[in-house]
Amino acid sequence: MFTGLNRRYFAELDSTNRYALDVLSKTNPPEGTCVITDYQSGGRGQIGRYWHSASGKNLLTSYIFYPHFLQVNEQFFLNIISSLAVHAVVSQFCKNVKIKWPNDIYVSDQKIAGILVQNILRSTMIKSSVIGIGLNVNESNFPPHLPNPTSLTLFTKNSYDVKSISDALSQKLEYFYLLLKQCRFETLNDQYIAAMYRFEEVAQFRDAQGVFTGKIIGIDSQGKLIICTSHQVIRHFTFQEVQYVLEEELPIQQ
Ligand code: BTN
C-alpha cells in the first residue's frame, strides 16, 4: 500500500489542503502522501466556506495524488473515488450512508463528512490532486449554526481511534484510486449512483428561478447533476446552480 505510507502529522495547521498545495508548489512528495492534523484554524470547505472541527475529535486529512492518466474533463472522477472511499469507511459503522452530490457524506439526513478536491492542471491533464477529507468521528457537541451535522459517535454511541479510521480511509482510497487508474469509469459511476442521496426520489430543488419539483436521474460526464423535472424536462446543474430543499424549509400547504 502506498496511500498513507508517507504521513505528515501536525498537532495544528491552518488547513491540511493549504499545506498540501504549498508542499506541491515546491516539491513532489510521494504519491499517496497524507497530511493529517488534530486541529485546523482555517479549515476550508467548498465554495469558500469554513470547515468546523473541534480539536482532537475528528479526522482532518488531505491526500496527494498524481492522476496524470486523467483528462481535465474527467476530474470529477476524483470526487467520485473520494466519496466512495469515505462512504465505504462510514458504512463499516453506520447504516443508511449516502453520497449527497457532489461529495458530502450523509447518514440518514445528516452530514457526517465533507470533501474538498483541489486539482492542479497542466493544459488538458491533471498534474496533481489534493483530496481533503473532514470526517466527524468523536465530536458530540456541534456549534448551533451548523445546519445538520453528525458524527460516528453521535450515531453509534461509541468512541473511535482516529488513527485507525485514517488507516481504513487510506486503504479504501487506494482501492478506488487503483480502479480509476485502470479506467473502470463505468464501475465507479455505477457505485456512486447506487449510493446517491435522494436518487430517483421526487423531491424539491431550488435554482436561480425558485423552487421546483423533480428527481435526480444521474450525473453527466462532467459531474453535473441531472434532474428530470415534474414537467419532464431534463436539466444539468453545476454545484453552484442548484440546491436541495429540505422538507422543513418548505411553506406549509393550506
Ligand atoms: C465541505 O463539505 O464543504 C468540504 C469540507 C472539507 C474539509 C476538509 S478537512 C481536511 C481538509 N482540509 C481543509 O482545509 N479542508 C478539508
Boltz pocket constraint, residues with backbone or C-beta under 6 A from the ligand:
constraints:
  - pocket:
      binder: B
      contacts: [[A, 14], [A, 15], [A, 16], [A, 17], [A, 18], [A, 40], [A, 42], [A, 43], [A, 44], [A, 45], [A, 46], [A, 47], [A, 49], [A, 51], [A, 59], [A, 60], [A, 61], [A, 62], [A, 103], [A, 104], [A, 113], [A, 114], [A, 115], [A, 116], [A, 132], [A, 133], [A, 134], [A, 135]]
      max_distance: 6.0
